[in-house]
Amino acid sequence: MRYLTSVYWERGSVAKENQDSLVLLQALTKRGRVLMASVCDGMGGLAQGETASGYVTKRLQEWFYGPLLRAVHKRKAYWIIRRSLDRLVYDMHERLTDYAKKEKIRTGTTMTVLLIWEKTYLLWHLGDSRGYRLGAISGKKAAGGCIERMTKDHVRGKNLLTKCVGSFPYARPDFKMGTLRSEQAFLLCSDGFRNHIGDSELADVLCPDVIEEEAQAFRRLREIGEACMKRGERDNLSAIYIKALK
């Protein structure tokens, strides 16, 4: 399976720095094409959010090119891959916590990770970044845009995070696994990208039926980002769009 992909990464009109970090990787192996994408949003209310999010995406990249591709080469079961990333998340959490203690700060980051190996997807999630699936879902037609929110916000009240990598006590990531069909798409995004736009608007603009080129996907991501800033968004805005091709 091949993919159409695009990335949007914007500091925003108010923030002094971008504390979001993104990673989007693909590898063509003898066992099929493997794709990994992740959005990590450093917690703005804590110190060094960009350090935390950058550290997590760096470790995810190392995991992709190391343990993950080795597991794919050996055709390891999906539950073994899940356990491998769960162990990585625990290690990242402990190291960030130790770093914060030494620096006498609190730091942390959200983490939403999507892994696609041929027609199977795996999704890990902590925090209030989000993962969406767009297109024909569960036998429904995508007319007018069909969207499914695949992640639950780990938030108390309006914006108080309850789970992340670092800062809080360790929490095992939420996990989902399923089958990806051609002409479906995924959107991973930070909260700044979706705070001022509804799911139906996201579905209309990013419906995979009408996106045929990567440049077109980027323009539509940028269109959403600019609309959010005009509506008052003050946070960083980041998104990754992935469409499965026939």
Secondary structure in CASP SS format (residue, H / E / C, confidence):
PFRMAT SS
TARGET T0000
AUTHOR 0000-0000-0000
METHOD secondary structure of the structure
MODEL  1
M C 1.00
R C 1.00
Y E 1.00
L E 1.00
T E 1.00
S E 1.00
V E 1.00
Y E 1.00
W E 1.00
E E 1.00
R C 1.00
G C 1.00
S C 1.00
V C 1.00
A C 1.00
K C 1.00
E C 1.00
N C 1.00
Q C 1.00
D E 1.00
S E 1.00
L E 1.00
V E 1.00
L E 1.00
L E 1.00
Q E 1.00
A E 1.00
L E 1.00
T E 1.00
K C 1.00
R C 1.00
G E 1.00
R E 1.00
V E 1.00
L E 1.00
M E 1.00
A E 1.00
S E 1.00
V E 1.00
C E 1.00
D E 1.00
G E 1.00
M C 1.00
G C 1.00
G C 1.00
L C 1.00
A C 1.00
Q C 1.00
G H 1.00
E H 1.00
T H 1.00
A H 1.00
S H 1.00
G H 1.00
Y H 1.00
V H 1.00
T H 1.00
K H 1.00
R H 1.00
L H 1.00
Q H 1.00
E H 1.00
W H 1.00
F H 1.00
Y H 1.00
G H 1.00
P H 1.00
L H 1.00
L H 1.00
R H 1.00
A H 1.00
V H 1.00
H H 1.00
K C 1.00
R C 1.00
K C 1.00
A C 1.00
Y H 1.00
W H 1.00
I H 1.00
I H 1.00
R H 1.00
R H 1.00
S H 1.00
L H 1.00
D H 1.00
R H 1.00
L H 1.00
V H 1.00
Y H 1.00
D H 1.00
M H 1.00
H H 1.00
E H 1.00
R H 1.00
L H 1.00
T H 1.00
D H 1.00
Y H 1.00
A H 1.00
K H 1.00
K H 1.00
E H 1.00
K C 1.00
I C 1.00
R C 1.00
T C 1.00
G E 1.00
T E 1.00
T C 1.00
M E 1.00
T E 1.00
V E 1.00
L E 1.00
L E 1.00
I E 1.00
W E 1.00
E C 1.00
K C 1.00
T E 1.00
Y E 1.00
L E 1.00
L E 1.00
W E 1.00
H E 1.00
L E 1.00
G C 1.00
D C 1.00
S C 1.00
R E 1.00
G E 1.00
Y E 1.00
R E 1.00
L E 1.00
G C 1.00
A C 1.00
I C 1.00
S C 1.00
G C 1.00
K C 1.00
K C 1.00
A C 1.00
A C 1.00
G C 1.00
G C 1.00
C C 1.00
I E 1.00
E E 1.00
R E 1.00
M C 1.00
T C 1.00
K C 1.00
D C 1.00
H C 1.00
V E 1.00
R E 1.00
G C 1.00
K C 1.00
N C 1.00
L E 1.00
L E 1.00
T C 1.00
K C 1.00
C C 1.00
V E 1.00
G E 1.00
S C 1.00
F C 1.00
P C 1.00
Y C 1.00
A C 1.00
R C 1.00
P C 1.00
D E 1.00
F E 1.00
K E 1.00
M E 1.00
G E 1.00
T E 1.00
L C 1.00
R C 1.00
S C 1.00
E C 1.00
Q C 1.00
A E 1.00
F E 1.00
L E 1.00
L E 1.00
C E 1.00
S C 1.00
D H 1.00
G H 1.00
F H 1.00
R H 1.00
N C 1.00
H C 1.00
I C 1.00
G C 1.00
D H 1.00
S H 1.00
E H 1.00
L H 1.00
A H 1.00
D H 1.00
V H 1.00
L H 1.00
C C 1.00
P H 1.00
D H 1.00
V H 1.00
I C 1.00
E C 1.00
E C 1.00
E H 1.00
A H 1.00
Q H 1.00
A H 1.00
F H 1.00
R H 1.00
R H 1.00
L H 1.00
R H 1.00
E H 1.00
I H 1.00
G H 1.00
E H 1.00
A H 1.00
C H 1.00
M H 1.00
K H 1.00
R C 1.00
G C 1.00
E C 1.00
R C 1.00
D C 1.00
N C 1.00
L E 1.00
S E 1.00
A E 1.00
I E 1.00
Y E 1.00
I E 1.00
K E 1.00
A E 1.00
L C 1.00
K C 1.00
END
